[in-house]
Amino acid sequence: MRPYRLLLIVLAMLAALPLVIESNVALNFLKVSLMLALAGTGWNLLGGYGGQFSFGHAVFFGTGAYTAAVLQVRFGINAWVAFGAGIALGALVGAAIGWLTFRAGLRGSYFALVTLAFAEVARIIASVWPLTGAGAGILIPLKLGVANLQFGSRAEGYWFVLALLGLAMALARAIEGRRFGAQLVAVRENEDAAKALGVDVLRVKLMAIALSGGITASAGGFYAQTFLYLDAGLAYGPWISVEALLTAIVGGIGTVWGPLLGALVLQALSELGKHLGGDAPGLGLVLFGAVLIIVVRFAPEGIVGLIRRARPRRVARG
């Protein structure tokens, strides 16, 4: 339990926030931040630990969201079952994309562009397919209750997404201490050298993209159950691919805490941009770009890297 002690303490503190925060605005901010951190954790498993940068994680997010919505609305399946099916299908889609791309030897920018293409194809299909509501989108009927995975208060939804994020972060922590985690890092650092050492590179990357797809799909399923409406631009839009990537990079790529810290910072900047921008909605994008430039130039290891570098200095001064 020692490797998970800090994680449990932080999660317990976050779980207690709704008991002392009464503002629905603040709870909504935290809830959206945790959802983005969940998607970022999925991206980080593949891009951070495995070094396989993806520009198309929207394909997993949208798969989880649309599966949860379609199974409920079109087939009358229980929301919890539909949510779980969305996670499973997201993992299967990840494995399928990995099988097609990794077997072909695609890596680096080629892999990133192919994932972007998959997300765009999925968006186009969802925008014309009657099963997904085509251009009109799909609306999940309002049926408040835990049995329908619809929460009557923002606090309940917040605790649910916090539980999902906690499980995803615990998985990332567990992977760090296992052989699979060491193999992922070996593939990230030098794929050819890892293969020479006997690592089954294809199997490792397939496992990583399947887990990444399932985690990101869970964020999509939560999005569907929270907002109860989907269209192709929302579920498969590039916004979620960008958010998932940036949360990990800004917070600390290849770390357990990076996506959470990055999501909180970026969501705060987004709200600040809305507040200061007024009639200039592009201010939020300017702030995002400025932060990304600063991180890449001065803190390539993200916020987590800054904290780690500051800790030895404090010890030395002490």
C-alpha positions in Angstrom: 0.0 0.0 0.0 3.0 2.3 0.4 3.2 3.3 -3.3 -0.4 4.3 -3.2 -0.4 6.2 0.1 -0.1 9.6 -1.4 -2.6 8.8 -4.1 -5.2 7.7 -1.5 -4.6 10.8 0.7 -5.0 13.2 -2.3 -8.1 11.4 -3.5 -9.6 11.5 0.0 -9.0 15.2 0.1 -10.6 15.8 -3.3 -13.5 13.6 -2.3 -14.1 15.9 0.7 -14.3 19.1 -1.3 -18.0 18.9 -2.1 -18.7 18.8 1.7 -17.1 22.2 2.1 -17.8 23.8 -1.3 -21.3 24.9 -1.9 -20.8 26.7 -5.2 -22.1 24.8 -8.2 -19.8 26.8 -10.4 -16.8 25.6 -8.5 -18.0 22.0 -8.5 -18.7 22.1 -12.2 -15.1 23.4 -12.7 -13.7 20.6 -10.7 -15.9 18.0 -12.4 -14.8 19.1 -15.9 -11.2 19.2 -14.8 -11.4 15.6 -13.5 -13.0 14.5 -16.8 -10.2 16.0 -18.8 -7.6 14.5 -16.4 -9.2 11.1 -17.0 -8.9 11.5 -20.7 -5.3 12.9 -20.2 -4.4 9.8 -18.1 -5.6 7.6 -21.0 -3.4 9.6 -23.5 -0.5 9.6 -21.1 -0.4 5.8 -20.8 0.2 5.6 -24.6 2.0 8.9 -25.3 3.8 9.5 -22.0 4.9 6.1 -20.9 5.0 4.5 -24.3 6.2 7.4 -26.4 3.5 6.9 -29.0 2.1 10.4 -29.5 -1.5 10.4 -30.7 -3.4 13.4 -32.2 -6.7 11.4 -32.4 -7.7 10.3 -28.9 -11.1 11.8 -29.8 -11.8 8.5 -31.5 -11.8 6.7 -28.1 -13.6 9.5 -26.3 -16.4 9.5 -28.9 -16.6 5.7 -29.0 -17.3 5.6 -25.3 -19.8 8.5 -25.4 -21.7 7.2 -28.4 -21.8 3.6 -27.2 -23.3 4.6 -23.9 -25.9 6.9 -25.6 -26.8 4.6 -28.5 -27.3 1.5 -26.4 -29.6 3.3 -24.0 -31.6 5.3 -26.5 -31.8 2.8 -29.4 -31.8 -0.5 -27.6 -33.1 0.3 -24.1 -30.0 -1.2 -22.4 -29.2 -0.2 -18.8 -27.0 2.8 -18.4 -24.4 1.0 -16.4 -24.1 -1.8 -18.8 -23.9 0.7 -21.7 -21.2 2.6 -19.9 -19.2 -0.6 -19.4 -19.7 -1.6 -23.0 -18.4 1.8 -24.1 -15.2 1.2 -22.2 -14.8 -2.2 -23.6 -15.4 -1.0 -27.2 -13.0 1.8 -26.7 -10.3 -0.7 -25.7 -11.2 -2.8 -28.8 -11.0 0.2 -31.1 -7.6 1.0 -29.6 -6.4 -2.6 -30.2 -7.7 -2.5 -33.8 -6.0 0.8 -34.6 -2.8 -0.4 -33.0 -2.9 -3.7 -34.9 -3.3 -1.8 -38.2 -0.7 0.9 -37.5 2.0 -0.8 -35.4 2.1 -3.9 -37.6 2.8 -1.5 -40.5 5.7 -0.1 -38.5 4.2 3.4 -38.1 5.7 5.5 -35.4 6.4 9.1 -34.5 4.7 11.7 -36.7 3.3 9.0 -39.0 1.5 7.3 -36.2 0.3 10.7 -34.9 -1.2 11.7 -38.2 -2.9 8.3 -38.7 -4.6 8.6 -35.3 -5.8 12.0 -36.4 -7.2 10.5 -39.6 -9.0 7.8 -37.6 -10.7 10.4 -35.4 -11.8 12.4 -38.4 -13.2 9.3 -40.2 -15.2 8.5 -37.0 -16.5 12.1 -36.9 -17.7 11.9 -40.5 -19.4 8.5 -40.0 -21.2 9.7 -36.8 -22.4 12.9 -38.6 -24.2 10.9 -41.3 -25.2 7.6 -39.6 -28.8 7.5 -38.6 -28.0 5.2 -35.6 -26.0 8.1 -34.0 -28.6 10.7 -34.9 -26.6 11.9 -37.9 -26.4 15.7 -38.0 -29.1 16.2 -35.4 -27.2 14.3 -32.7 -28.6 12.0 -30.0 -30.4 13.0 -26.8 -30.4 10.8 -23.8 -33.7 11.1 -21.9 -33.5 12.7 -18.5 -34.1 9.9 -15.8 -32.4 11.1 -12.7 -31.2 8.3 -10.4 -28.0 6.3 -9.8 -29.6 3.2 -11.5 -29.7 5.3 -14.7 -26.2 6.7 -14.1 -27.7 10.2 -13.9 -26.9 12.2 -10.8 -29.2 14.6 -9.2 -26.5 16.8 -7.9 -23.1 18.0 -9.2 -21.5 16.5 -6.1 -22.6 13.0 -7.0 -21.3 13.4 -10.6 -18.1 14.8 -9.2 -17.6 11.7 -6.9 -18.2 9.4 -9.8 -15.7 10.9 -12.1 -13.2 11.2 -9.2 -13.6 7.4 -8.7 -12.9 6.8 -12.3 -9.9 9.0 -12.3 -8.6 7.3 -9.0 -8.8 3.9 -10.7 -7.0 5.1 -13.8 -4.3 6.8 -11.7 -3.9 3.6 -9.6 -3.5 1.6 -12.8 -0.8 4.0 -14.0 0.9 3.7 -10.6 0.7 -0.1 -10.8 2.1 -0.2 -14.3 5.1 1.9 -13.2 6.1 -0.8 -10.7 5.6 -3.8 -13.1 7.6 -5.3 -15.9 5.1 -3.9 -18.4 5.9 -0.4 -17.3 9.6 -1.0 -17.7 9.0 -2.4 -21.2 6.9 0.6 -22.1 9.7 3.0 -21.1 12.2 0.8 -23.0 10.0 1.1 -26.1 9.7 4.8 -25.6 13.4 5.4 -25.3 14.6 3.2 -28.1 12.3 0.8 -29.8 15.0 -1.0 -31.7 17.1 -1.5 -28.6 14.1 -2.8 -26.7 13.4 -5.4 -29.5 17.1 -6.5 -29.4 16.8 -7.1 -25.6 13.8 -9.4 -26.2 10.9 -7.1 -25.6 7.8 -8.0 -27.6 7.4 -4.5 -28.9 4.1 -5.1 -30.8 2.4 -6.8 -27.8 3.5 -4.0 -25.4 2.2 -1.2 -27.8 -1.0 -3.1 -28.4 -1.6 -3.5 -24.7 -0.8 0.2 -24.1 -3.2 1.5 -26.8 -6.0 -0.8 -25.7 -5.7 0.4 -22.1 -5.4 4.0 -23.3 -8.5 3.6 -25.4 -10.5 2.1 -22.6 -9.6 4.8 -20.1 -10.3 7.6 -22.6 -13.6 6.0 -23.5 -14.7 6.1 -19.8 -14.2 9.9 -20.0 -16.5 9.9 -23.0 -19.1 7.8 -21.3 -19.1 10.2 -18.4 -19.5 13.1 -20.7 -22.5 11.5 -22.3 -24.2 10.8 -18.9 -23.4 14.3 -17.7 -24.6 16.4 -20.6 -27.1 13.9 -22.1 -26.6 15.2 -25.6 -24.0 14.2 -28.3 -23.2 15.2 -31.8 -20.3 14.3 -33.9 -18.5 17.7 -33.4 -18.7 17.2 -29.6 -17.9 13.5 -29.2 -15.3 13.2 -32.0 -14.2 16.8 -32.2 -10.5 17.7 -32.1 -11.0 19.7 -28.8 -10.8 16.5 -26.7 -7.6 15.2 -28.5 -6.0 18.6 -27.8 -7.1 18.7 -24.2 -6.0 15.1 -23.5 -2.6 15.8 -25.0 -2.0 19.2 -23.3 -3.0 18.0 -19.8 -0.3 15.4 -19.9 2.4 17.7 -21.4 1.7 20.7 -19.2 1.3 18.6 -16.0 4.2 16.2 -16.6 4.4 13.6 -19.4 4.9 10.0 -18.3 3.9 10.7 -14.7 0.9 9.6 -12.6 0.1 13.2 -11.4 0.8 15.0 -14.6 -2.7 14.8 -16.2 -4.5 15.9 -13.0 -2.2 18.9 -12.5 -2.3 19.8 -16.1 -6.1 19.6 -16.3 -6.5 21.9 -13.3 -4.1 24.5 -14.7 -5.5 24.4 -18.2 -9.2 24.5 -17.0 -8.3 27.5 -14.7 -6.7 29.3 -17.7 -9.8 28.5 -19.8 -12.1 30.1 -17.2 -9.7 33.0 -16.8 -9.8 33.5 -20.6 -13.6 33.5 -20.6 -13.7 36.0 -17.7 -11.1 38.4 -19.1 -11.9 37.9 -22.8 -15.5 39.0 -22.8 -16.2 39.7 -26.4 -12.8 38.2 -27.3 -13.2 34.4 -27.0 -9.8 33.8 -28.6 -8.1 35.0 -25.4 -8.4 31.5 -23.9 -6.6 30.0 -26.9 -3.9 32.7 -26.6 -3.3 31.7 -22.9 -3.2 28.0 -23.8 -0.6 28.7 -26.5 1.5 30.9 -24.2 1.5 28.2 -21.5 2.4 25.5 -23.9 5.4 27.6 -25.2 6.6 28.3 -21.7 6.3 24.6 -20.7 8.2 23.4 -23.8 10.9 26.1 -23.5 11.5 26.2 -19.7 9.8 23.1 -18.2 9.8 20.2 -20.7 9.0 17.8 -17.9 5.9 19.8 -16.9 4.7 20.9 -13.5 5.7 17.6 -12.0 9.3 18.1 -13.3 9.4 21.6 -11.7 8.3 20.2 -8.4 10.9 17.4 -8.5 13.7 19.9 -9.4 12.6 22.2 -6.6 12.6 19.4 -3.9 16.4 18.8 -3.9 17.0 22.5 -3.6 14.9 22.7 -0.5 16.7 19.7 1.0 20.1 21.2 0.3 19.1 24.5 1.8 17.8 22.7 4.9 
